[in-house]
Amino acid sequence: MKATYCLVILLLVMSSLLSACGQKGALYMPEQPQQQQEEEEKK
């Protein structure tokens, strides 16, 4: 009985971790426009 609960909890944790692998988003910092870069260099 106790082993069944542990197995269910383990499966829930593993499925939630694996579902996070498919998350998408910005994986890099977007480049700043040229005008902003020039202003920062002047400072």
MDTraj code that builds the backbone (N, CA, C; nanometers):
import mdtraj as md
import numpy as np

residues = "MET LYS ALA THR TYR CYS LEU VAL ILE LEU LEU LEU VAL MET SER SER LEU LEU SER ALA CYS GLY GLN LYS GLY ALA LEU TYR MET PRO GLU GLN PRO GLN GLN GLN GLN GLU GLU GLU GLU LYS LYS".split()
xyz = np.array([
    [0.0836, -0.1200, 0.0000],
    [0.0000, 0.0000, 0.0000],
    [0.0876, 0.1258, 0.0000],
    [0.1872, 0.1270, 0.0908],
    [0.2767, 0.2424, 0.0997],
    [0.3584, 0.2568, -0.0285],
    [0.3986, 0.1436, -0.0863],
    [0.4765, 0.1464, -0.2097],
    [0.3936, 0.2030, -0.3245],
    [0.2636, 0.1759, -0.3238],
    [0.1758, 0.2272, -0.4284],
    [0.1684, 0.3791, -0.4221],
    [0.1567, 0.4348, -0.3021],
    [0.1521, 0.5804, -0.2866],
    [0.2832, 0.6446, -0.3311],
    [0.3934, 0.5812, -0.2951],
    [0.5240, 0.6341, -0.3365],
    [0.5374, 0.6310, -0.4885],
    [0.4895, 0.5257, -0.5499],
    [0.4966, 0.5137, -0.6946],
    [0.4101, 0.6195, -0.7629],
    [0.2906, 0.6422, -0.7117],
    [0.2013, 0.7433, -0.7678],
    [0.2630, 0.8826, -0.7549],
    [0.3186, 0.9122, -0.6396],
    [0.3818, 1.0430, -0.6183],
    [0.5018, 1.0586, -0.7108],
    [0.5816, 0.9544, -0.7240],
    [0.6970, 0.9574, -0.8128],
    [0.6545, 0.9818, -0.9572],
    [0.5510, 0.9149, -1.0018],
    [0.5022, 0.9340, -1.1382],
    [0.4501, 1.0757, -1.1600],
    [0.3813, 1.1323, -1.0606],
    [0.3327, 1.2696, -1.0732],
    [0.4480, 1.3698, -1.0812],
    [0.5483, 1.3494, -0.9983],
    [0.6640, 1.4394, -0.9994],
    [0.7382, 1.4288, -1.1322],
    [0.7608, 1.3076, -1.1784],
    [0.8329, 1.2885, -1.3045],
    [0.7555, 1.3451, -1.4227],
    [0.6243, 1.3295, -1.4235],
    [0.5455, 1.3832, -1.5348],
    [0.5457, 1.5353, -1.5339],
    [0.5453, 1.5952, -1.4160],
    [0.5491, 1.7416, -1.4116],
    [0.6857, 1.7938, -1.4547],
    [0.7919, 1.7236, -1.4195],
    [0.9254, 1.7652, -1.4629],
    [0.9426, 1.7486, -1.6135],
    [0.8917, 1.6411, -1.6670],
    [0.9044, 1.6180, -1.8110],
    [0.8193, 1.7153, -1.8913],
    [0.7072, 1.7573, -1.8368],
    [0.6228, 1.8507, -1.9102],
    [0.6884, 1.9881, -1.9182],
    [0.7770, 2.0194, -1.8253],
    [0.8466, 2.1481, -1.8271],
    [0.9495, 2.1534, -1.9395],
    [0.9881, 2.0399, -1.9943],
    [1.0886, 2.0380, -2.1010],
    [1.0365, 2.1035, -2.2287],
    [0.9072, 2.1078, -2.2465],
    [0.8515, 2.1618, -2.3687],
    [0.8199, 2.3097, -2.3626],
    [0.8529, 2.3762, -2.2525],
    [0.8229, 2.5187, -2.2403],
    [0.9074, 2.5973, -2.3392],
    [0.8450, 2.6940, -2.4031],
    [0.9169, 2.7756, -2.5008],
    [0.9209, 2.9191, -2.4530],
    [1.0192, 2.9895, -2.4972],
    [1.0322, 3.1294, -2.4598],
    [1.1586, 3.1857, -2.5191],
    [1.1858, 3.3079, -2.4866],
    [1.3061, 3.3727, -2.5366],
    [1.4272, 3.3089, -2.4690],
    [1.5136, 3.2494, -2.5479],
    [1.6304, 3.1826, -2.4939],
    [1.7549, 3.2704, -2.5046],
    [1.7397, 3.3919, -2.5504],
    [1.8527, 3.4826, -2.5646],
    [1.8049, 3.6237, -2.5360],
    [1.8988, 3.7090, -2.5036],
    [1.8656, 3.8491, -2.4819],
    [1.8540, 3.9167, -2.6183],
    [1.7433, 3.9824, -2.6458],
    [1.7298, 4.0497, -2.7749],
    [1.8297, 4.1646, -2.7845],
    [1.8794, 4.1857, -2.9063],
    [1.9758, 4.2933, -2.9271],
    [1.9066, 4.4282, -2.9143],
    [1.9813, 4.5248, -2.8617],
    [1.9266, 4.6589, -2.8474],
    [1.9321, 4.7288, -2.9833],
    [1.8370, 4.8152, -3.0093],
    [1.8427, 4.8927, -3.1337],
    [1.9713, 4.9761, -3.1397],
    [2.0158, 5.0079, -3.2583],
    [2.1427, 5.0785, -3.2796],
    [2.1464, 5.2118, -3.2056],
    [2.0371, 5.2838, -3.2022],
    [2.0338, 5.4150, -3.1382],
    [2.0622, 5.4037, -2.9878],
    [2.0048, 5.3046, -2.9233],
    [2.0280, 5.2868, -2.7788],
    [2.1728, 5.2492, -2.7523],
    [2.2333, 5.1701, -2.8390],
    [2.3716, 5.1306, -2.8186],
    [2.4644, 5.2516, -2.8279],
    [2.4378, 5.3406, -2.9225],
    [2.5209, 5.4590, -2.9380],
    [2.5090, 5.5507, -2.8162],
    [2.3893, 5.5630, -2.7626],
    [2.3678, 5.6479, -2.6442],
    [2.4431, 5.5931, -2.5236],
    [2.4460, 5.4628, -2.5090],
    [2.5139, 5.4010, -2.3957],
    [2.6648, 5.4161, -2.4084],
    [2.7158, 5.4124, -2.5302],
    [2.8598, 5.4274, -2.5509],
    [2.9070, 5.5672, -2.5191],
    [2.8221, 5.6665, -2.5360],
    [2.8570, 5.8065, -2.5117],
    [2.8698, 5.8341, -2.3622],
    [2.8025, 5.7552, -2.2788],
    [2.8022, 5.7793, -2.1336],
    [2.9326, 5.7451, -2.0694],
])
top = md.Topology()
chain = top.add_chain()
for i, resn in enumerate(residues, 1):
    res = top.add_residue(resn, chain, resSeq=i)
    for name in ("N", "CA", "C"):
        top.add_atom(name, md.element.get_by_symbol(name[0]), res)
traj = md.Trajectory(xyz[None], top)
